[in-house]
Structure formats: structure tokens, C-alpha cells
């Protein structure tokens, strides 16, 4: 899933659960649950392409915007929700090595067993362009659940 959807899911969990010892590990686990759901992906978009870099910038910007909205409105447990949003997106930071390699060499690097487990050979078994429908629906659903918790 996109980092935005991971962050929205983590933030919702933080807002609802409100207990750090429960919310933080649940937010981390939510990353893998979300990745197991069919979602957007496109093997034709290379990690070093301008399309991918643009998607990455937009996705990261939306995550920052989410935390800014939480900080501005400061609903109950907003700080926990912000940390949960970060924690829910954090497993994707494991792909930085592959991204940097692609930028430098303009080709893909052989995946480790762990990357295969977390990637399209494992948990993320369905990543296709049509998965964008699921991504949009997930984002709308998360926003509908989060909005009343944030307030006006």
C-alpha cells in the first residue's frame, strides 16, 4: 500500500486505542496486514524513474500533511496517533537500499530473502495498477473514520 494509507491506518489506531503499549505494536503490525490486501503496484515503474520519484514525493507529502493536521487540531491522543502513523509506514524504509541502488545503477538489485518475503513474492502478493481502486477506497474509508475523531 501507499505510505499515505499506512499512515492513515496507523493514525486511526493511535486515536482509537490511546494506549502506547498496545497502539504502537498494533500500528507496526498494521503495515503487514495492509500490504497483504490487494493494492496498487506497477512493476513497469522502475524505482529510479521520474514517475516513481514523483509518486514518492506526493506520498511523503501527504504523510507529513496528516501529521500536520493532527498537530493543528490536537485531538485526544494526537501525538500517539502521529507516532503510530510513522511506525505504520516504517517497514517501507527497508526498501531504501534498493531505491538508492536503482538510482545509482539504473537497474534492479537482486532481492534478499527478507525482501522477497515482504515484497511481491510474499506478503504483497497482489500489486497491480488496478489495485489503485483499493488504495483510493481505503484512503476514503480511513478519512471517514478519522475525521470525526479529529473534530472541526
C-alpha positions, 0 to 999 in steps of 0.5 A: 500500500501507499505510505499515505494509507499506512499512515492513515491506518496507523493514525486511526489506531493511535486515536482509537486505542490511546494506549502506547503499549498496545497502539504502537505494536498494533500500528507496526503490525498494521503495515503487514496486514495492509500490504497483504490486501490487494493494492496498487503496484506497477512493476513497469515503474522502475524505482529510479524513474521520474514517475516513481520519484514523483509518486514518492514525493506526493506520498511523503507529502501527504504523510507529513500533511496528516501529521500536520493536521493532527498537530493543528487540531490536537485531538485526544491522543494526537501525538500517539496517533502521529507516532503510530502513523510513522511506525505504520509506514516504517517497514517501507524504509527497508526498501531504501537500499534498493531505491538508492541502488536503482538510482545509482545503477539504473537497474534492479538489485537482486532481492534478499530473502527478507525482501522477497518475503515482504515484497511481491513474492510474499506478503504483497502478493497482489500489486497491480495498477488496478489495485489503485481502486483499493488504495483510493477506497481505503484512503476514503474509508480511513478519512471517514473514520478519522475525521470525526475523531479529529473534530472541526 
